[in-house]
Amino acid sequence: MRHNKKFNHLSRTKAHRDALLANMTTSLIMHKRIFTTLAKAKALRVYAEPLINRAKEDTMNNRRVVFGYLQSKDAVKELFGVVAEKIAERNGGYTRILKTGNRLGDNAKTCFIELVDFNEAMLKDKKEAKAKTRRSRKKAAPAAEAPAAVEPEKELPAAE
């Protein structure tokens, strides 16, 4: 029976699914953005975010737990070093999924999944949006009724 088994099995056995998600999480940590299908990205978010959350507190136990899932020393080092610094003040939502359309071969929905604090383009847009000020729609008071004197145009000598 299939009662209370609502997560996406991705048409794989448990061992295959765990290996897939561990490898994708390692790639996400190392490259900060990966291109995949929407179903895999949603499953990856559920798998990766608790591991990223553990990186906020750098203890030996947390490192061992994360290494037990990822089996990659480089990814653990990157996660507890570079990634942990950027996500220190964030309370959740460490990943972002951006849909990119359908794949040509099998029409699967594809997307990017990326770490939120590592997309410089979106961070720059966010900062610029805050810098904008609201302008009043009122027109400025008329300066003077008499127009300013206009200088007559000088004729340029013709080239010979």
Beta strands, then each sheet from edge to edge (+ up, - down):
strand 1: 33-37
strand 2: 95-102
strand 3: 109-115
sheet 1: 1+ 3- 2+
end
